[in-house]
Amino acid sequence: MISRRDFLTATSTAVLLGAAGAHTRVAAQGKLTETDLLRFDATGNVTLLHITDLHGQLMPLHFREPSINIGVGENKGVVPHITGDAFIEKFKLKAGSAAAHALTYNDFANLARTYGRMGGLDRIATIVKAVRAERDGKVLLLDGGDTWTNSWTSHKTLGQDMVDAMAILRPDAMTGHWEFTLGEARVKEITAALGFPFLAQNVRDKEFEDPVFPAQKMFERGGVNIAVIGQALPFTPIANPRWMIPNWTFGIRETEMQKEVDAAKAAGADLVVLLSHNGFDVDRKMAQRVSGIDVILTGHTHDAIPEVTKVGKTLLVASGCHGKFVSRLDLDVQGKQIKGFNYRLIPIFADAITPDAETAAVIAKHRAPYAADLGRVLGKTDGMLYRRGNFNGSLDDVICDAMLTQRDAEIALSPGIRWGTSILPGQDITFEDITNATAMSYPACYRMAMSGGRLKDILEDVADNIFNPDPYYQQGGDMVRTGGLGYSIDISKPIGHRISNMTLLKSGAVIDAAKDYTVAGWASVNQGTEGPPIWDVVAKHIETQKTVRTSENLSVKIAGQ
């Protein structure tokens, strides 16, 4: 356990994380210690700890940040829509440093071998317990959602593995998104037994408009009354199957949000915190339009930003995903105002942090029944397999190739979801790796006839969800991935006019709007979709290939950036 004296030793994030440089793994890990990762200049009377978008990940992993993250409208070219060298320059990181590796895609495979895996809920527990020990009575731990699902063990246990492991961390509150894909009954069952509130001011009963969950809760920390308001993903019934949550409605509900903030102030709140799964750009707009929010802890879009973004008087915090980071925000709250703050996006370098034994035991218990599945080797990869990015990722290409071959299709469509482990060149591909990228409650891989016109409509619709200039019309996620199909996209155009030059890659033939094509896909929101689960389709493909060969995907031509 780190001593109190160690905690009170102040070192800047840039100096700490820039120091490691491009060393060997042993040397690098020698420089990255638990004490250093926890070192912080404690400030004020409140500490907010934030984690979000774990996506069922109990274990350390590699997760490559995007090389393409395009912003539109007012958000063009600003945080979080900068990547790689531009990101390094913006935040004054040192190339090859631990920070540069954690926060960018640059030289990812080599640096991953240097610095090791990141995350692991037992390591996060160590960090949380240590900060609580240092800041006794001042800490509020908040979970931004996308926690209970999207791994093999969370799929098999209906989220219970994550619930039990998170219970050791003792969050004070959470909100959600993918949690709802467990269905209304299961969400009610879990939230009734959590022991802490599931907050969502924007989820209402469809018939009576009554709140389904508490909108907010007041906490006292360090003599400060803190109102935490929850905001679930507003677009859940669109992005995910409506039939799984037939009695609940969502939405941004900006007017209701203002009423909640006003009510919190009237009830004596000294500090108002929005625990949000809106996504970064939506929360930036909400901060501009809803007055009185002091801090927004944002999630959904997986952005990891090493500094607080100020929007007027509101502090906007983005904590990344997959357990790679824990955000720590210390606040000096006096007279219902933030007089000062200090922030650290704590990187969870797994090799440098002692696992919390209590949490590790719960994790081991839940993984043991599925050990054979999790460890089953399907094949190898000759190149880097990753998912994150606006248009395609090499792991998405493997999924699409699997559907083309195993489902005998001309065209494959794969959802632009942002979760899933990255796999290094030469590494074994395990069944766990594949389910980390595909595990969900509606996995059927369909095969059907679809007209060229319908294909264009799908691409246009998804493109508008991502590149609409108004953040309130952006649902998050990335562009639908395509296999066997090439196209051009002009991001600057309006809906219906962004997509052109659609061609079959195999023959070069232009897609005919009136002609039907054999299409395979998965994650359909339609109830009753039939087909084998996508993980079986991908596993069989990799086992057949034995070694996955990667190549640059040039099937999408991008303009209007």
KOLSE-159022 format. One line per field, with one value per residue (C-alpha): residue in one letter; x, z, y; residue number from 0. Coordinates in steps of 0.1 Angstrom, whole numbers, always signed. Last residue first. Layout:
BEGIN
code [A  ...]
u [X  ...]
w [Z  ...]
v [Y  ...]
pos [NUM  ...]
***
This chain:
BEGIN
code [Q  G  A  I  K  V  S  L  N  E  S  T  R  V  T  K  Q  T  E  I  H  K  A  V  V  D  W  I  P  P  G  E  T  G  Q  N  V  S  A  W  G  A  V  T  Y  D  K  A  A  D  I  V  A  G  S  K  L  L  T  M  N  S  I  R  H  G  I  P  K  S  I  D  I  S  Y  G  L  G  G  T  R  V  M  D  G  G  Q  Q  Y  Y  P  D  P  N  F  I  N  D  A  V  D  E  L  I  D  K  L  R  G  G  S  M  A  M  R  Y  C  A  P  Y  S  M  A  T  A  N  T  I  D  E  F  T  I  D  Q  G  P  L  I  S  T  G  W  R  I  G  P  S  L  A  I  E  A  D  R  Q  T  L  M  A  D  C  I  V  D  D  L  S  G  N  F  N  G  R  R  Y  L  M  G  D  T  K  G  L  V  R  G  L  D  A  A  Y  P  A  R  H  K  A  I  V  A  A  T  E  A  D  P  T  I  A  D  A  F  I  P  I  L  R  Y  N  F  G  K  I  Q  K  G  Q  V  D  L  D  L  R  S  V  F  K  G  H  C  G  S  A  V  L  L  T  K  G  V  K  T  V  E  P  I  A  D  H  T  H  G  T  L  I  V  D  I  G  S  V  R  Q  A  M  K  R  D  V  D  F  G  N  H  S  L  L  V  V  L  D  A  G  A  A  K  A  A  D  V  E  K  Q  M  E  T  E  R  I  G  F  T  W  N  P  I  M  W  R  P  N  A  I  P  T  F  P  L  A  Q  G  I  V  A  I  N  V  G  G  R  E  F  M  K  Q  A  P  F  V  P  D  E  F  E  K  D  R  V  N  Q  A  L  F  P  F  G  L  A  A  T  I  E  K  V  R  A  E  G  L  T  F  E  W  H  G  T  M  A  D  P  R  L  I  A  M  A  D  V  M  D  Q  G  L  T  K  H  S  T  W  S  N  T  W  T  D  G  G  D  L  L  L  V  K  G  D  R  E  A  R  V  A  K  V  I  T  A  I  R  D  L  G  G  M  R  G  Y  T  R  A  L  N  A  F  D  N  Y  T  L  A  H  A  A  A  S  G  A  K  L  K  F  K  E  I  F  A  D  G  T  I  H  P  V  V  G  K  N  E  G  V  G  I  N  I  S  P  E  R  F  H  L  P  M  L  Q  G  H  L  D  T  I  H  L  L  T  V  N  G  T  A  D  F  R  L  L  D  T  E  T  L  K  G  Q  A  A  V  R  T  H  A  G  A  A  G  L  L  V  A  T  S  T  A  T  L  F  D  R  R  S  I  M]
u [-130  -150  -137  -131  -126  -135  -122  -85  -81  -44  -35  -37  -32  -49  -30  -49  -73  -98  -96  -99  -131  -146  -140  -156  -188  -190  -185  -212  -239  -255  -285  -320  -333  -364  -365  -349  -320  -296  -263  -249  -245  -245  -257  -266  -273  -306  -306  -326  -299  -272  -238  -211  -191  -155  -156  -145  -148  -185  -189  -206  -194  -214  -224  -228  -258  -288  -280  -262  -227  -195  -187  -182  -181  -169  -177  -163  -182  -169  -168  -183  -180  -208  -194  -184  -201  -219  -256  -252  -283  -278  -242  -256  -232  -245  -214  -220  -257  -257  -232  -254  -284  -264  -248  -282  -299  -271  -276  -314  -308  -284  -312  -308  -311  -305  -279  -281  -254  -273  -255  -284  -274  -238  -203  -186  -153  -144  -159  -131  -103  -118  -118  -81  -60  -23  +0  +24  +13  -5  -42  -65  -94  -129  -153  -160  -191  -193  -216  -206  -220  -209  -214  -213  -222  -214  -221  -187  -167  -183  -191  -156  -142  -164  -152  -115  -120  -135  -103  -83  -102  -126  -143  -143  -116  -113  -112  -77  -58  -21  -4  +5  -23  -25  -51  -81  -65  -90  -81  -115  -135  -114  -114  -152  -161  -130  -137  -163  -142  -110  -126  -140  -105  -88  -112  -102  -65  -62  -37  -3  +1  +31  +25  -12  -4  -37  -31  -44  -61  -51  -69  -64  -90  -96  -123  -152  -183  -210  -194  -162  -155  -118  -120  -98  -105  -92  -99  -92  -77  -73  -103  -118  -126  -114  -119  -134  -139  -158  -155  -183  -178  -179  -170  -136  -120  -101  -67  -55  -83  -94  -124  -145  -175  -199  -187  -187  -182  -197  -188  -203  -237  -255  -268  -279  -272  -234  -228  -254  -233  -202  -221  -233  -198  -183  -209  -242  -233  -234  -228  -236  -221  -237  -217  -229  -263  -288  -322  -327  -295  -305  -339  -324  -301  -330  -351  -323  -321  -359  -355  -326  -345  -317  -340  -351  -384  -391  -418  -403  -368  -355  -379  -363  -331  -300  -288  -323  -338  -306  -304  -304  -275  -282  -280  -275  -275  -251  -258  -228  -232  -197  -184  -156  -181  -219  -240  -272  -288  -303  -328  -339  -348  -379  -392  -430  -439  -472  -472  -435  -421  -392  -354  -339  -331  -310  -293  -285  -282  -260  -266  -268  -298  -327  -304  -296  -332  -345  -318  -326  -364  -358  -335  -298  -294  -301  -267  -253  -263  -259  -257  -237  -236  -214  -192  -182  -150  -157  -192  -176  -164  -199  -217  -191  -194  -232  -236  -259  -235  -227  -225  -205  -181  -177  -172  -196  -217  -220  -200  -213  -220  -204  -194  -188  -165  -170  -140  -137  -142  -106  -86  -55  -72  -99  -71  -55  -88  -96  -61  -60  -96  -84  -57  -83  -105  -78  -65  -35  -12  +26  +48  +74  +54  +26  +52  +61  +25  +13  +39  +15  -21  -25  -33  -17  +14  +20  +15  +40  +66  +75  +70  +70  +36  +30  -8  -15  +17  +10  -26  -15  +11  -16  -52  -74  -112  -114  -106  -109  -104  -141  -163  -181  -194  -178  -152  -133  -115  -91  -60  -80  -66  -53  -65  -42  -56  -58  -86  -122  -134  -172  -174  -154  -170  -166  -145  -146  -131  -142  -122  -137  -122  -95  -64  -41  -10  -9  +13  -8  +10  +44  +36  +24  +56  +64  +102  +110  +82  +101  +134  +119  +99  +129  +130  +113  +107  +98  +100  +70  +46  +59  +71  +38  +16  +32  +48  +35  +44  +13  +5  +39  +36  +3  +20  +13  +0]
w [-439  -471  -488  -478  -502  -486  -500  -492  -464  -458  -455  -429  -432  -406  -400  -395  -423  -414  -377  -384  -404  -379  -351  -371  -378  -342  -328  -351  -336  -362  -381  -376  -368  -346  -333  -356  -341  -364  -346  -376  -414  -446  -479  -511  -536  -552  -582  -584  -569  -591  -574  -600  -609  -598  -599  -564  -549  -557  -562  -546  -562  -540  -503  -488  -507  -488  -456  -462  -477  -458  -450  -486  -488  -515  -517  -518  -510  -505  -468  -452  -417  -405  -396  -360  -327  -314  -319  -334  -338  -307  -319  -348  -377  -386  -392  -371  -372  -407  -419  -404  -424  -457  -454  -448  -476  -500  -491  -496  -531  -540  -530  -502  -503  -470  -447  -410  -384  -351  -322  -303  -266  -272  -274  -306  -300  -267  -281  -307  -283  -259  -287  -289  -316  -310  -314  -344  -348  -317  -310  -300  -277  -285  -282  -306  -324  -361  -369  -396  -431  -455  -493  -519  -493  -489  -451  -441  -468  -468  -431  -421  -444  -426  -392  -404  -418  -385  -368  -393  -386  -407  -411  -380  -361  -333  -343  -340  -354  -360  -385  -391  -370  -354  -351  -331  -297  -270  -238  -232  -241  -218  -190  -190  -156  -141  -153  -126  -97  -111  -113  -77  -64  -83  -67  -32  -40  -55  -83  -77  -103  -126  -149  -155  -167  -156  -168  -143  -161  -136  -126  -102  -92  -79  -66  -77  -65  -40  -14  -15  -35  -40  -64  -71  -103  -107  -139  -140  -172  -195  -181  -215  -222  -220  -191  -206  -181  -189  -164  -167  -162  -199  -215  -200  -212  -184  -195  -204  -228  -234  -257  -256  -273  -247  -216  -201  -165  -166  -138  -125  -142  -134  -169  -196  -231  -234  -211  -232  -264  -248  -235  -270  -284  -257  -257  -240  -213  -185  -148  -145  -113  -95  -65  -35  -37  -12  -24  -46  -64  -70  -82  -107  -121  -124  -141  -166  -173  -179  -206  -222  -225  -245  -253  -236  -236  -217  -221  -250  -237  -255  -284  -291  -301  -299  -315  -319  -285  -268  -284  -252  -237  -199  -181  -143  -120  -91  -65  -42  -8  +4  +39  +26  +8  +12  -15  -31  -56  -91  -117  -99  -123  -144  -141  -149  -185  -181  -211  -222  -187  -186  -190  -192  -155  -154  -121  -111  -73  -49  -32  -65  -57  -73  -102  -111  -112  -130  -156  -160  -165  -189  -213  -211  -239  -214  -198  -232  -221  -185  -154  -122  -85  -54  -68  -42  -58  -45  -60  -94  -94  -85  -111  -137  -133  -130  -165  -179  -167  -201  -218  -190  -192  -230  -230  -242  -211  -175  -178  -206  -178  -165  -131  -103  -73  -48  -25  +3  +34  +36  +8  +11  +19  -8  -33  -24  -26  -61  -74  -62  -75  -109  -108  -100  -128  -153  -174  -196  -212  -215  -218  -242  -262  -265  -276  -306  -315  -311  -331  -328  -320  -293  -256  -238  -261  -260  -222  -218  -238  -274  -286  -256  -249  -252  -251  -285  -300  -290  -302  -336  -339  -334  -332  -331  -328  -290  -289  -319  -356  -365  -334  -345  -376  -379  -360  -375  -354  -376  -362  -333  -299  -297  -269  -254  -225  -187  -174  -162  -195  -196  -218  -194  -209  -179  -149  -128  -94  -80  -51  -29  -3  -20  -38  -37  -59  -72  -72  -79  -111  -95  -64  -87  -105  -142  -144  -139  -163  -190  -182  -183  -215  -233  -235  -258  -234  -197  -186  -205  -181  -150  -164  -183  -154  -130  -98  -63  -33  -11  -21  -12  +23  +27  +21  -9  +0]
v [+165  +168  +137  +101  +71  +38  +5  +13  -13  -19  -55  -82  -119  -141  -173  -206  -196  -223  -217  -180  -185  -210  -185  -156  -175  -189  -154  -140  -163  -185  -171  -158  -123  -127  -91  -66  -46  -65  -71  -91  -90  -110  -96  -113  -86  -75  -51  -19  +4  -11  -12  -5  -36  -37  -75  -85  -50  -46  -9  +21  +53  +77  +83  +117  +129  +114  +133  +166  +169  +178  +142  +133  +95  +72  +35  +0  -32  -68  -62  -31  -16  +6  +40  +46  +48  +78  +86  +121  +141  +162  +168  +190  +189  +154  +132  +101  +95  +110  +84  +57  +68  +73  +39  +22  +41  +31  -6  -2  +12  -16  -41  -66  -103  -120  -138  -131  -135  -136  -118  -102  -104  -92  -106  -95  -78  -94  -125  -126  -121  -146  -172  -167  -151  -160  -130  -126  -90  -76  -81  -52  -60  -50  -21  +7  -5  +4  -25  -51  -53  -80  -80  -109  -135  -172  -172  -186  -167  -132  -134  -142  -115  -90  -101  -101  -66  -54  -66  -46  -14  +6  +39  +62  +43  +17  -20  -34  -63  -56  -79  -116  -129  -163  -191  -201  -206  -217  -198  -182  -214  -236  -211  -207  -221  -204  -169  -160  -173  -157  -123  -126  -136  -107  -83  -94  -96  -61  -64  -47  -20  -16  -46  -35  +0  +17  +53  +79  +108  +135  +167  +195  +220  +255  +279  +257  +276  +268  +291  +271  +239  +231  +202  +171  +153  +118  +99  +62  +49  +19  +1  -6  +30  +67  +90  +122  +151  +183  +211  +236  +273  +281  +248  +238  +206  +189  +175  +140  +133  +97  +95  +63  +79  +66  +85  +120  +131  +166  +190  +223  +220  +253  +263  +239  +251  +253  +223  +204  +212  +198  +168  +160  +163  +140  +112  +112  +86  +111  +115  +152  +167  +196  +211  +230  +213  +228  +213  +244  +238  +202  +213  +237  +210  +186  +213  +220  +183  +182  +208  +190  +157  +139  +110  +78  +58  +26  +0  -20  -23  -54  -48  -15  -32  -11  +22  +34  +24  +35  +70  +91  +71  +73  +106  +105  +135  +137  +164  +170  +186  +196  +189  +168  +146  +147  +130  +140  +116  +122  +111  +80  +52  +44  +80  +82  +92  +72  +49  +48  +48  +72  +72  +107  +113  +81  +72  +36  +41  +20  -13  -31  -54  -35  -24  -60  -73  -42  -45  -82  -76  -47  -65  -73  -49  -21  -25  -14  +22  +31  +52  +47  +57  +56  +28  +2  -11  -46  -44  -39  -75  -88  -67  -74  -112  -109  -94  -120  -147  -161  -127  -112  -141  -138  -100  -73  -64  -51  -18  +3  +29  +61  +47  +72  +70  +99  +106  +131  +110  +98  +113  +91  +58  +65  +71  +38  +19  +33  +26  -10  -15  -4  -30  -57  -44  -49  -21  -18  -44  -41  -11  -22  -48  -23  +3  -19  -26  +9  +28  +58  +48  +75  +80  +51  +50  +87  +87  +58  +77  +69  +105  +129  +145  +182  +179  +194  +181  +144  +148  +162  +134  +107  +119  +150  +150  +150  +178  +202  +198  +200  +203  +234  +215  +181  +161  +132  +106  +87  +70  +56  +44  +9  -13  -40  -59  -63  -85  -78  -62  -62  -32  -10  +21  +44  +51  +83  +93  +126  +140  +168  +191  +210  +198  +168  +171  +136  +105  +74  +64  +71  +50  +21  +22  +30  +35  -2  -9  +10  -7  -42  -34  -20  +17  +41  +70  +64  +101  +115  +99  +114  +148  +153  +143  +167  +155  +164  +143  +141  +106  +93  +108  +90  +57  +35  +0]
pos [560  559  558  557  556  555  554  553  552  551  550  549  548  547  546  545  544  543  542  541  540  539  538  537  536  535  534  533  532  531  530  529  528  527  526  525  524  523  522  521  520  519  518  517  516  515  514  513  512  511  510  509  508  507  506  505  504  503  502  501  500  499  498  497  496  495  494  493  492  491  490  489  488  487  486  485  484  483  482  481  480  479  478  477  476  475  474  473  472  471  470  469  468  467  466  465  464  463  462  461  460  459  458  457  456  455  454  453  452  451  450  449  448  447  446  445  444  443  442  441  440  439  438  437  436  435  434  433  432  431  430  429  428  427  426  425  424  423  422  421  420  419  418  417  416  415  414  413  412  411  410  409  408  407  406  405  404  403  402  401  400  399  398  397  396  395  394  393  392  391  390  389  388  387  386  385  384  383  382  381  380  379  378  377  376  375  374  373  372  371  370  369  368  367  366  365  364  363  362  361  360  359  358  357  356  355  354  353  352  351  350  349  348  347  346  345  344  343  342  341  340  339  338  337  336  335  334  333  332  331  330  329  328  327  326  325  324  323  322  321  320  319  318  317  316  315  314  313  312  311  310  309  308  307  306  305  304  303  302  301  300  299  298  297  296  295  294  293  292  291  290  289  288  287  286  285  284  283  282  281  280  279  278  277  276  275  274  273  272  271  270  269  268  267  266  265  264  263  262  261  260  259  258  257  256  255  254  253  252  251  250  249  248  247  246  245  244  243  242  241  240  239  238  237  236  235  234  233  232  231  230  229  228  227  226  225  224  223  222  221  220  219  218  217  216  215  214  213  212  211  210  209  208  207  206  205  204  203  202  201  200  199  198  197  196  195  194  193  192  191  190  189  188  187  186  185  184  183  182  181  180  179  178  177  176  175  174  173  172  171  170  169  168  167  166  165  164  163  162  161  160  159  158  157  156  155  154  153  152  151  150  149  148  147  146  145  144  143  142  141  140  139  138  137  136  135  134  133  132  131  130  129  128  127  126  125  124  123  122  121  120  119  118  117  116  115  114  113  112  111  110  109  108  107  106  105  104  103  102  101  100  99  98  97  96  95  94  93  92  91  90  89  88  87  86  85  84  83  82  81  80  79  78  77  76  75  74  73  72  71  70  69  68  67  66  65  64  63  62  61  60  59  58  57  56  55  54  53  52  51  50  49  48  47  46  45  44  43  42  41  40  39  38  37  36  35  34  33  32  31  30  29  28  27  26  25  24  23  22  21  20  19  18  17  16  15  14  13  12  11  10  9  8  7  6  5  4  3  2  1  0]
***
